[in-house]
Amino acid sequence: MLIDVVAATHRNGEGMDALIDALGSALTPAIANIGLLTIVAWVDASTNGWTAFRATEARIRPLDAARIGLLFGATGSALMFVPIELQPGIFVDGRAAPILMAGVLGGPWAALISTALAEATRIGIGGAGVIGGVIYIALFGLVGALMHRRTASMRRISVSWVALAAFLTTLASMPVILTLPEAVQERALITLWPALFCVNILGASILAGMLSLDLTRRNLTAELRISRDATQRVLDSLPMECAVIGPTGEIEYVNAGWKAFHQ
């Protein structure tokens, strides 16, 4: 009995060591995946932020949906070449975050395009995990497309909702492990899925967070422009010359009468 206990303890220790080693080896590609997602979000926000702005539109032009689908589909495809690998052909990565966000931002057509592009890449890579990989991608594309209507109705990108969707969809995708060879199913569950949860939740949160900040900035800029235009119209309607002096002593507004008087 004592020998059995010692043997079981030894096996448990070996299993824990294997888990720690697997998580350690997954750290570098996981960081690379999250870094690439951060760069994509930063580049989009630093250019014109058109993807975030489209998230608030109930109906998106087909061209805009195609652009969003291609951008995030290409990102998801690129992430497959920085894998957290169990063995050749069986791996995970951060592809789920851009596929999910394509649907959130661009609606069903963007989700379909990004999903098709990512699935074509996964099929091209091949391996024993290809069937599960295709199902996994389709699941995130579907969830993203369903979330777009809520995002448009709220007129903002909810980071908490996106993070929750990433967690629940990753959880719902776990049965794809059954498509893997039986000999590696348990090892895939223990070594790959903890890293996958972290990459998906962090990646989706970073994408949603940066795009949400950009959308907020754009909305505030638009509201400020509307406010300034309204103030200008009120001043122009007054019959006398008017000027508004700011706290620093500079003239901020003048009306049409002021301009006519000082010409």
N, C-alpha and C positions, 0 to 999 in steps of 0.2 A: 504493500500500500504506500509506504514511504517513498519507494523508488518511483511509483507511478506519479505521485505528487511532484517529486523533483523533476521528473521528465516533463510533466505538463507545464510546470513553472518555466523550465528551460525553453519549451516550445513557445510559450507566451512571450518570453523575453526576446526570442528570435523574431517573433512576429512584430513586436513593438519596434525592434531595431530596424526591421525591414520597412515599416511604415515611416519611421523617422528619416531613413535614407531616401525613400521615395519622395517624401515631401521636400527634403533638401535638394534633390536633383530637379524637382519641379520649380524651385524658386526662381532660377534665372530665366527660363522661358516665360514663366508667369509674369515677372516684372517686365520682360520685353513686350509681352502682349498688352499689358496695361499701359506701358509707355507709348506704344504705337496708337492705341485708342486715344490717349491724351493728345498726341500730336495731331491726329485727324480732327478732333474737336477744336483744338486751338487754331488750326489753319482755317477751318470753316468760319469760326467766330471772328478771326482776324481779317478775313477778306470782305464778305458782304453779309454773312449770316443768313443766307436765303433759306437754308434748310430749316432752321429753327422757326423762322417767320411762317413757313408753310404749315407748321404744326397746328396753327390756330385756324386754318381754313378748312371748312367742312368739305368743300369741293376743290380739288387740286387739279391744275391743268396737266394734261398727260405728259407734256414735255418736262415740267417740274418734277412730276412723279418719277419719270424715267431717269432724270439726273440724280435724284436722291437714291433711287434703287441701284444705279450703277456705282455711285460713290461708296455706299455702305456695303454693297455686294462685293466690290473690289477690295474693300478693307477686310471684310470677312474672309475672302479668298487668300489675301496676303498673310493673315494670321495663321492659316493652316501650315505655312512654311516655317513657323516658329512654334513647333508643337511641344506639348508635355507628353512624352511618348512612353508607352508601356513596352511596346515592341514595334517593329516596322509594320505599318498599316493599322495599328491600334493606338490612337492618341486622342488627346483633347487639346483645346486652345480657346482663345477668346472670341471666336467667330460669332457666338450667340449674341453678344452685345450690339454690334452693328446691324445684324439681321433684325433684332428686336426693334432697334431705333429706326430702321428704315420704315417699318410699318407705322410706328408711333408718329413719325414726322410726315411721311408721304402717303399714308393710307394703303389700301389693298394693292394697287398697281405697283407702288414702290416696293412693297413687301414681296410681291410675286417676282419682280425683276431681281431683287437682291437674293432671294431664295434660289432662283434658277441659276444665277451666276455662281453662288457658293456651292450649290449641289453639283454643278458641272465640274467645279474644281475638285470637290471631294471624290467624285467618281473617277476623275483623271488620276488622282493620287493612288486610289485603289487600296487593296489590303483587306484583311478580315473584318475590319470595322466599317466598311463602306456602307452597308445597309443601315446600320444603326446611325451612322453619321448623316445620311440623307434624311432619315426620319427625324433626327434631332434638329436639323436645320429647318425642316418644314414646320415643326412644332413652334419654334421661336418666330418664324415668319407669320404664322397664323395668329399667335398671341399679339404680336406687334400691330398687325392690321386691325384686330378687334379693338385695340387700345386707342387707335387714332380718333375715333368718334368722341370718346371721352375727353381726349386732349383738346380737340377742337371746341367742344362745348365749354370747357373750363377756360379756354383761351390762354393757357399756360402749360408748360411742361412740368409735371409733378415728379420730382426726383424720388420721393418716397414711393409713389406708385410704380415707377419704373424699376426701382430696386426690389420691391415686393414681387413684381411680375417676373423679374430675373430669377429670384429665389424659387418661387412656386413652379415656374416652367422648368428650371433645372431639376427640381424634385420630381416633377411629373415625367421628366425624360429618363429617369433611372431605369425603367424597364427595357430600354434599348440595350442594356447590358446582356439581355437574354439572346440578342442576335450575335453575340461574340462566341467564339469557341468555348465550350464548357470548361476547358482546362484553365482559362484565364479570367473567367467571369468574376470570381471572388477577388482576385488580385486587382482587377480593374476597379471594382467597387471600393476597395480599401485604399488604393494608391491614387487613382485618377479623380474620383468624384469629390473628395475634399478640396483639392486644388481647383477643380472646375467650379464649385460653388463660390470660392473666393474670387476667381477671375471674372466670372459672370456678374456677380453682384457689384464688385468694385468697378469693372469696366463699364457696365450699364449706368452706374451712378455717376461716374466721371463724365461720360458722354452727355447724359441728361443734365447734369449740373452745369457744365460749361455752356451747353446750348441754351439752358434755361436762363442763365445770367445774360447771355447775349440777347435773348428775346426780351428780357426785362429792360435792358438798356435801350433796345430799339423802340419798345413801347413807351418808355419814359421820354425819349427824344421826340416821338410823334406827338405825345400829349403836350410837351412843352411848345412844340411848333403850333399846335392848335390853340393853346392858351395865348401865345404871342399874337397870332393872327386875330383872335377875338378881341384882345386889348387894342390892337391897331384899328380894328373896325369901329370900336366904341369911340376912340379918340378922333377918328376921321369924321364921325357923325356930329361932333361938337361944332358950333358955329364960330368959335373963337380960336385963336392960335394957342396950342397947348404943347407942352413938352414935359416928359416925365424924367426926373433926375434920380439917379440911383444913389445908393448909400456912399459911394466913393466920390460923388459929385459929378459923375459923367452923365451925359444925356443918353437915356436908354430908348425912349420913344419920342417921336414928334408926329403931329397929325398933319393932314393935308393943308390945313390953314397955315400952320407954321411954315411948312415948305414953301407955300405960295408967297407968304409975307417976306421970307428971307431970300427969295430968288433975286 
